[in-house]
Amino acid sequence: MAECIGTGWWAIVQWVAPIISSFFPWPALILAILVSPPVRRSLSNFAIAFAELPRAVTAIKMAGLKINLDPGKAKELLSITSEVVYADFERVIDREVEKQKIWSKFEQVIEKGLRPFIHTEVPRPDAESPFPFRVTLHMPDTLEPETLYQLIDYYPAGPFPNSKGRRKSIRFGAIGKAWRLESSDYSPAVSTQRNDLIKDWGMTAKEAEAAGQGRQTFLSVILRDSSRVPLAIFYMDAYPKGFLDQHSVQEIAGAIEKAAGTAKLTSALVNVRTKMVDQAARPKVS
């Protein structure tokens, strides 16, 4: 200890400690010593030296205390802790989604706000051919900055299971473009070529290989709260070009926003956002 804080300071501490302890309780004395500039500097130097210890060091003993050092275990513990936080977040948000009846309200918006713009007869999904379009909701993630969180599975429920909980950068694809611009977007004829997706839609090569999977119509409608702050993205993609015919983005987005208000989807999403913010502020297992 004397080597850490200096021989002179250690002698002073040994001399004055009995005197001070008669006036102050030990916790207060320890706190006063720790906040003194010389001790603060020494502790800082110790921390730097500790961080630079060779990997061969497995333990440190001082003042009767043994500290085991295992970088592998520390990384493993950190990874497990992170997984628990994310899993708990998804569990809490899924529960809130169910409580707010998001799915049934979402289906109402599809029927009232989206289907009137579909210009072809849409067959029911079957095992032989893929369903021509899919729809979901994305919200800003409160655990990861500049990230969008897929709130629910794709509609219809059958062909696209286990898609909720995915995270995408706000620099990714149609949803990222709409969110960054804070403006709804309708792209009725998007190229499916890998290089075009990388160049025009901010995708990596790996993302371009998987994204869209031949889909050419993309719709991202910004849903806003009562203060007109962007709240969520009502997202749809489809295989055929011009799946929503020649309608303008203003016409489509207006109808979907209106339907979301009527179905009370918007107000329900505000409650989900509140839960997401609260959960991120105290990321622990309840």
C-alpha positions as CSV (number, residue, x, y, z in Angstrom):
1,M,0.0,0.0,0.0
2,A,2.9,2.3,0.9
3,E,4.3,1.8,-2.6
4,C,0.9,2.8,-4.2
5,I,0.5,6.2,-2.4
6,G,4.0,7.1,-1.5
7,T,6.1,6.5,1.7
8,G,5.6,10.0,3.0
9,W,1.8,9.9,2.6
10,W,1.6,6.4,4.1
11,A,3.5,7.6,7.2
12,I,1.2,10.5,7.6
13,V,-1.9,8.3,7.3
14,Q,-0.5,5.9,9.9
15,W,0.2,8.8,12.3
16,V,-3.1,10.6,12.0
17,A,-5.5,7.6,11.6
18,P,-5.8,6.9,15.4
19,I,-6.5,10.6,16.1
20,I,-9.0,11.1,13.3
21,S,-10.8,7.8,14.1
22,S,-11.7,9.1,17.5
23,F,-13.6,11.9,15.9
24,F,-14.9,10.4,12.7
25,P,-16.3,6.9,11.9
26,W,-14.1,4.7,9.7
27,P,-16.3,4.9,6.6
28,A,-16.0,8.7,6.6
29,L,-12.3,8.4,7.1
30,I,-11.8,6.0,4.3
31,L,-13.9,8.2,2.0
32,A,-11.9,11.3,2.9
33,I,-8.6,9.4,2.1
34,L,-10.0,8.1,-1.3
35,V,-11.0,11.5,-2.5
36,S,-7.7,13.2,-1.6
37,P,-5.8,14.2,-4.8
38,P,-2.6,12.1,-4.1
39,V,-4.7,8.9,-3.5
40,R,-6.9,9.6,-6.6
41,R,-3.8,10.0,-8.8
42,S,-2.3,6.8,-7.4
43,L,-5.5,4.8,-7.9
44,S,-5.6,6.1,-11.5
45,N,-2.1,5.0,-12.1
46,F,-2.9,1.6,-10.5
47,A,-5.9,1.2,-12.8
48,I,-3.8,2.0,-15.9
49,A,-1.1,-0.5,-14.8
50,F,-3.8,-3.1,-14.1
51,A,-5.2,-2.8,-17.6
52,E,-1.7,-3.4,-19.0
53,L,-1.0,-6.5,-17.0
54,P,0.3,-9.4,-19.2
55,R,-2.3,-12.1,-20.0
56,A,-0.2,-14.6,-18.1
57,V,-1.2,-13.0,-14.8
58,T,-4.2,-14.9,-13.4
59,A,-4.6,-13.4,-10.0
60,I,-3.6,-10.4,-7.7
61,K,-3.3,-10.6,-4.0
62,M,-3.3,-7.5,-1.8
63,A,-4.5,-6.6,1.7
64,G,-5.7,-10.2,2.2
65,L,-7.9,-9.9,-0.9
66,K,-7.4,-12.2,-3.9
67,I,-8.7,-11.1,-7.3
68,N,-8.9,-13.7,-10.0
69,L,-8.2,-12.5,-13.5
70,D,-9.7,-14.5,-16.4
71,P,-10.3,-12.4,-19.6
72,G,-12.0,-15.3,-21.3
73,K,-14.5,-15.7,-18.4
74,A,-15.0,-11.9,-18.2
75,K,-15.9,-11.8,-22.0
76,E,-18.2,-14.8,-21.5
77,L,-19.9,-13.1,-18.6
78,L,-20.3,-9.9,-20.5
79,S,-21.8,-11.8,-23.5
80,I,-24.2,-13.7,-21.3
81,T,-25.3,-10.5,-19.5
82,S,-25.9,-8.8,-22.9
83,E,-28.0,-11.8,-24.1
84,V,-30.1,-11.7,-20.9
85,V,-30.7,-7.9,-21.3
86,Y,-31.8,-8.3,-25.0
87,A,-33.9,-11.4,-24.3
88,D,-35.6,-9.7,-21.4
89,F,-36.3,-6.6,-23.5
90,E,-37.9,-8.6,-26.2
91,R,-40.0,-10.5,-23.6
92,V,-41.3,-7.3,-22.0
93,I,-42.0,-5.7,-25.4
94,D,-43.8,-8.8,-26.7
95,R,-46.0,-8.7,-23.6
96,E,-46.8,-5.1,-24.2
97,V,-47.6,-5.7,-27.8
98,E,-50.1,-8.4,-26.7
99,K,-51.5,-6.1,-24.0
100,Q,-52.1,-3.3,-26.5
101,K,-53.7,-5.7,-29.1
102,I,-51.3,-4.5,-31.7
103,W,-51.8,-7.4,-34.1
104,S,-55.6,-7.0,-34.4
105,K,-55.3,-3.2,-34.9
106,F,-52.6,-3.8,-37.4
107,E,-54.9,-6.1,-39.4
108,Q,-57.6,-3.5,-39.4
109,V,-55.1,-1.0,-40.9
110,I,-54.2,-3.5,-43.6
111,E,-57.8,-4.1,-44.6
112,K,-58.9,-0.4,-44.5
113,G,-55.8,1.4,-45.4
114,L,-53.7,-0.8,-47.6
115,R,-55.9,-3.4,-49.5
116,P,-57.9,-0.7,-51.4
117,F,-54.7,0.2,-53.3
118,I,-53.8,-3.3,-54.3
119,H,-54.7,-3.5,-58.0
120,T,-54.7,-7.3,-58.4
121,E,-56.5,-10.2,-56.8
122,V,-54.2,-11.6,-54.1
123,P,-54.4,-15.4,-53.7
124,R,-54.2,-17.0,-50.3
125,P,-50.8,-18.4,-49.3
126,D,-50.1,-22.0,-50.1
127,A,-47.1,-24.3,-50.1
128,E,-46.6,-24.1,-53.8
129,S,-46.2,-20.4,-54.3
130,P,-45.0,-17.6,-52.0
131,F,-47.5,-15.0,-50.8
132,P,-47.0,-11.9,-53.0
133,F,-46.8,-9.3,-50.3
134,R,-45.9,-9.0,-46.6
135,V,-46.4,-6.3,-44.0
136,T,-44.9,-5.5,-40.6
137,L,-44.1,-2.6,-38.2
138,H,-40.7,-1.2,-37.3
139,M,-40.0,1.1,-34.4
140,P,-36.8,2.9,-33.3
141,D,-34.8,0.6,-31.0
142,T,-34.2,2.0,-27.5
143,L,-31.3,-0.5,-26.8
144,E,-29.2,0.3,-29.9
145,P,-28.9,3.8,-31.3
146,E,-29.7,4.4,-35.0
147,T,-31.4,1.1,-35.2
148,L,-34.9,0.0,-36.1
149,Y,-36.6,-2.9,-34.3
150,Q,-39.2,-5.2,-36.0
151,L,-42.0,-5.1,-33.6
152,I,-44.2,-8.0,-34.9
153,D,-44.0,-10.9,-37.3
154,Y,-44.9,-10.3,-40.9
155,Y,-48.5,-10.4,-42.0
156,P,-49.8,-12.8,-43.1
157,A,-48.9,-14.9,-40.1
158,G,-48.2,-18.3,-41.8
159,P,-45.5,-17.8,-44.4
160,F,-43.1,-15.6,-42.4
161,P,-42.7,-16.9,-38.8
162,N,-40.2,-15.8,-36.2
163,S,-39.4,-12.5,-38.0
164,K,-40.1,-10.1,-35.0
165,G,-37.3,-8.8,-32.9
166,R,-34.9,-8.3,-35.8
167,R,-32.8,-5.2,-35.9
168,K,-31.8,-3.1,-38.9
169,S,-29.6,0.0,-39.2
170,I,-31.4,3.2,-40.1
171,R,-28.9,3.2,-43.1
172,F,-30.4,0.0,-44.4
173,G,-32.9,-0.3,-47.3
174,A,-36.3,1.3,-47.7
175,I,-37.1,1.5,-44.0
176,G,-33.8,3.3,-43.3
177,K,-34.3,5.7,-46.1
178,A,-37.8,6.6,-45.0
179,W,-36.7,7.0,-41.3
180,R,-33.7,9.2,-42.1
181,L,-35.8,11.5,-44.3
182,E,-38.8,11.3,-41.8
183,S,-40.9,10.9,-44.9
184,S,-43.0,8.1,-46.3
185,D,-41.7,6.4,-49.4
186,Y,-43.3,4.3,-52.2
187,S,-40.9,2.6,-54.6
188,P,-43.0,0.6,-57.2
189,A,-40.1,-0.7,-59.3
190,V,-36.9,-1.5,-57.3
191,S,-34.1,-3.3,-59.0
192,T,-33.3,-6.8,-57.6
193,Q,-29.7,-6.6,-58.9
194,R,-27.1,-7.1,-56.1
195,N,-25.0,-4.1,-57.2
196,D,-28.0,-1.8,-57.4
197,L,-29.0,-2.7,-53.9
198,I,-25.6,-2.0,-52.6
199,K,-25.3,1.3,-54.4
200,D,-28.8,2.7,-54.0
201,W,-30.0,1.2,-50.8
202,G,-27.0,1.3,-48.5
203,M,-26.7,-2.5,-48.2
204,T,-23.6,-4.6,-47.7
205,A,-22.9,-7.5,-50.2
206,K,-24.2,-10.0,-47.7
207,E,-27.4,-7.9,-47.0
208,A,-28.0,-7.5,-50.8
209,E,-27.9,-11.2,-51.3
210,A,-30.7,-11.8,-48.7
211,A,-32.7,-8.6,-49.0
212,G,-35.9,-8.4,-51.0
213,Q,-35.4,-11.9,-52.5
214,G,-36.9,-10.7,-55.8
215,R,-39.4,-8.2,-54.3
216,Q,-39.7,-5.1,-56.4
217,T,-42.4,-3.0,-54.7
218,F,-41.6,-1.3,-51.4
219,L,-43.7,0.9,-49.2
220,S,-42.6,2.6,-45.9
221,V,-45.2,4.8,-44.3
222,I,-44.1,6.9,-41.3
223,L,-46.7,6.8,-38.5
224,R,-46.5,9.8,-36.2
225,D,-47.8,10.6,-32.7
226,S,-50.1,13.5,-31.8
227,S,-47.1,15.8,-31.8
228,R,-46.2,14.7,-35.4
229,V,-43.0,13.0,-34.1
230,P,-42.1,9.9,-36.1
231,L,-43.3,6.9,-34.1
232,A,-43.1,3.8,-36.3
233,I,-42.9,2.5,-39.9
234,F,-45.7,0.6,-41.5
235,Y,-43.7,-1.4,-44.0
236,M,-44.8,-3.5,-47.0
237,D,-42.9,-5.2,-49.8
238,A,-44.2,-7.3,-52.7
239,Y,-42.9,-9.4,-55.6
240,P,-44.7,-7.7,-58.5
241,K,-43.7,-4.3,-59.8
242,G,-46.4,-1.6,-59.2
243,F,-48.2,-3.8,-56.7
244,L,-50.1,-0.7,-55.4
245,D,-50.8,0.5,-59.0
246,Q,-50.1,4.1,-59.9
247,H,-51.2,5.7,-56.7
248,S,-49.0,8.4,-55.1
249,V,-47.2,8.0,-51.9
250,Q,-49.2,10.9,-50.4
251,E,-52.5,9.1,-51.2
252,I,-51.4,5.7,-49.8
253,A,-49.7,7.1,-46.7
254,G,-52.6,9.4,-46.0
255,A,-55.0,6.4,-46.1
256,I,-52.8,4.3,-43.9
257,E,-52.2,7.0,-41.3
258,K,-56.0,7.6,-41.2
259,A,-56.7,3.9,-40.7
260,A,-54.1,3.7,-38.0
261,G,-55.8,6.5,-36.1
262,T,-59.2,5.0,-36.5
263,A,-58.1,1.5,-35.4
264,K,-56.3,3.1,-32.4
265,L,-53.0,1.6,-33.6
266,T,-51.2,4.9,-33.3
267,S,-52.1,5.4,-29.7
268,A,-51.3,1.8,-28.9
269,L,-47.8,2.2,-30.4
270,V,-47.3,5.3,-28.2
271,N,-47.7,3.0,-25.2
272,V,-45.3,0.5,-26.7
273,R,-42.8,3.2,-27.2
274,T,-43.1,4.3,-23.6
275,K,-42.5,0.7,-22.5
276,M,-39.5,0.4,-24.8
277,V,-37.9,3.6,-23.3
278,D,-38.6,2.5,-19.7
279,Q,-37.2,-1.0,-20.3
280,A,-34.0,0.5,-21.9
281,A,-33.5,2.8,-19.0
282,R,-33.3,-0.1,-16.6
283,P,-32.1,-3.1,-18.6
284,K,-32.3,-5.9,-16.0
285,V,-34.2,-9.1,-15.6
286,S,-37.4,-8.6,-13.7
